[in-house]
Amino acid sequence: MNKWKYSPPFFMKYLFPEFKWSTSNSKILITFDDGPLPGNSEKILKYLSENKIKSIFFCVGNNLEENISLAKEILSEGHLIGNHMPLHQIITGMKTSEIIKNIKEVNETAREKLNYEIKYFRPPHGKFDLRTSKILKEFGMTNVMWSLITWDFRNDIKLVKNASGRFLKQDSIVVFHDSIKSSEIIIESLEFLLETAEKRNYGIGVPEECLK
Ligand SMILES: [Zn+2]
């Protein structure tokens, strides 16, 4: 199978060095995209708390608005919230003014409803273009990409184990999903990742330190 389905090609990291493709402290950063959603985010929060792991949740603005109590729980548990666009729109086909408006909208929801300043962005489907850096710079935000896609959204633990087993490194930024798609296998997926990390003597990091 094509390795780029799990981990972005090397040249991307050279072309866009201002984006985060891996952690800067040789620790693993675990991230969740597409929530918060009842039915999955709570389970994940409980598991993270039991295992003393801090994470970033790249929230879809719409989900954030509809599930403010879950968002509050994310923050009160010491995790961070990132911006993943209001409706999970792919930004590459949008006008610059539209992208700005949409990023702002999610930031403002977090500010107004959670008294929280969002610092991190992740483009839906990982799709960005040459404008992305400049736009985010004006917001004072950082684009957080990844080095490992676990394929948890396919709801097949074998895929997650294969991806994590083959591509987990000590400085990986790992993507999971707290959407409904992954809810049946998410805890087993996290367990496997932690076991794999432990076997290889890799540590799990705290978001701000991983992204310095
Ligand atoms: Zn997404």
Residues whose N, C-alpha, C, O or C-beta is under 5 A from the ligand:
A	BS01	ZN	D33 D34 P124 H125
